């Protein structure tokens, strides 16, 4: 197993300080000032890294997927994702602001177009979401960036994870993930962390979607 992975100035390993990623996702709603505010909040909270999502609707849903109920009323799910699409210049500014605050900029692509945007702006790592674990063309593309990858494994089997890792280098960190929003803490089964590490010979962490900001992260930290 790789003893440690380095992202920016951070060494991540079992004998290194915990690497904390703050999730911003698409909570900015396309507003650059909100994106900056999310970064500032992550910095104040003591995070090492802030993660966004690069959304292109055509990479995620079919145009006729249907509608979703939101506080402002019902809206086409496709159009909702479409409204979150941003040009590379937006993410260049977001990345620059994160780095000014001393944070690593991290982002999740959902297809090849969004991955190429990340390559264009220059990133130190790429996060792969659980649904893209078996998106092998995407894995091949981000592997060619020669940066460490962070791989979520929600709703995946052992064979799913093995198939993904066969296509990637050793510089991959696996995240145990429960894909419920919010995720019940009792479903996390943190005893899986050392098992995943032994099975796949990789560094392991947790992607936490529970409401409690401390319970699952501290439990994971105690598991090593």
Secondary structure in CASP SS format (residue, H / E / C, confidence):
PFRMAT SS
TARGET T0000
AUTHOR 0000-0000-0000
METHOD secondary structure of the structure
MODEL  1
X C 1.00
X C 1.00
X C 1.00
X E 1.00
X E 1.00
X E 1.00
X E 1.00
X C 1.00
X C 1.00
X E 1.00
X E 1.00
X E 1.00
X E 1.00
X C 1.00
X C 1.00
X C 1.00
X C 1.00
X C 1.00
X C 1.00
X C 1.00
X E 1.00
X E 1.00
X E 1.00
X E 1.00
X E 1.00
X C 1.00
X C 1.00
X C 1.00
X C 1.00
X C 1.00
X C 1.00
X H 1.00
X H 1.00
X H 1.00
X H 1.00
X H 1.00
X H 1.00
X H 1.00
X H 1.00
X H 1.00
X H 1.00
X H 1.00
X H 1.00
X H 1.00
X H 1.00
X C 1.00
X C 1.00
X C 1.00
X E 1.00
X E 1.00
X E 1.00
X E 1.00
X E 1.00
X E 1.00
X C 1.00
X C 1.00
X H 1.00
X H 1.00
X H 1.00
X H 1.00
X C 1.00
X C 1.00
X C 1.00
X C 1.00
X C 1.00
X C 1.00
X E 1.00
X E 1.00
X E 1.00
X E 1.00
X C 1.00
X C 1.00
X E 1.00
X E 1.00
X E 1.00
X E 1.00
X H 1.00
X H 1.00
X H 1.00
X H 1.00
X H 1.00
X H 1.00
X H 1.00
X C 1.00
X C 1.00
X C 1.00
X C 1.00
X H 1.00
X H 1.00
X H 1.00
X H 1.00
X H 1.00
X H 1.00
X H 1.00
X H 1.00
X H 1.00
X H 1.00
X H 1.00
X H 1.00
X H 1.00
X C 1.00
X C 1.00
X C 1.00
X E 1.00
X E 1.00
X E 1.00
X E 1.00
X E 1.00
X E 1.00
X C 1.00
X C 1.00
X H 1.00
X H 1.00
X H 1.00
X H 1.00
X H 1.00
X H 1.00
X H 1.00
X H 1.00
X H 1.00
X H 1.00
X C 1.00
X C 1.00
X C 1.00
X E 1.00
X E 1.00
X E 1.00
X E 1.00
X C 1.00
X H 1.00
X H 1.00
X H 1.00
X C 1.00
X C 1.00
X C 1.00
X H 1.00
X H 1.00
X H 1.00
X H 1.00
X H 1.00
X H 1.00
X H 1.00
X H 1.00
X C 1.00
X C 1.00
X C 1.00
X C 1.00
X E 1.00
X E 1.00
X E 1.00
X E 1.00
X E 1.00
X C 1.00
X C 1.00
X C 1.00
X C 1.00
X C 1.00
X H 1.00
X H 1.00
X H 1.00
X H 1.00
X H 1.00
X H 1.00
X H 1.00
X H 1.00
X C 1.00
X C 1.00
X C 1.00
X C 1.00
X C 1.00
X C 1.00
X E 1.00
X E 1.00
X E 1.00
X E 1.00
X E 1.00
X E 1.00
X C 1.00
X C 1.00
X C 1.00
X C 1.00
X C 1.00
X C 1.00
X C 1.00
X H 1.00
X H 1.00
X H 1.00
X C 1.00
X C 1.00
X C 1.00
X C 1.00
X H 1.00
X H 1.00
X H 1.00
X H 1.00
X H 1.00
X H 1.00
X H 1.00
X H 1.00
X H 1.00
X C 1.00
X C 1.00
X E 1.00
X E 1.00
X E 1.00
X E 1.00
X E 1.00
X C 1.00
X C 1.00
X C 1.00
X C 1.00
X C 1.00
X C 1.00
X C 1.00
X H 1.00
X H 1.00
X H 1.00
X H 1.00
X H 1.00
X H 1.00
X H 1.00
X H 1.00
X C 1.00
X C 1.00
END
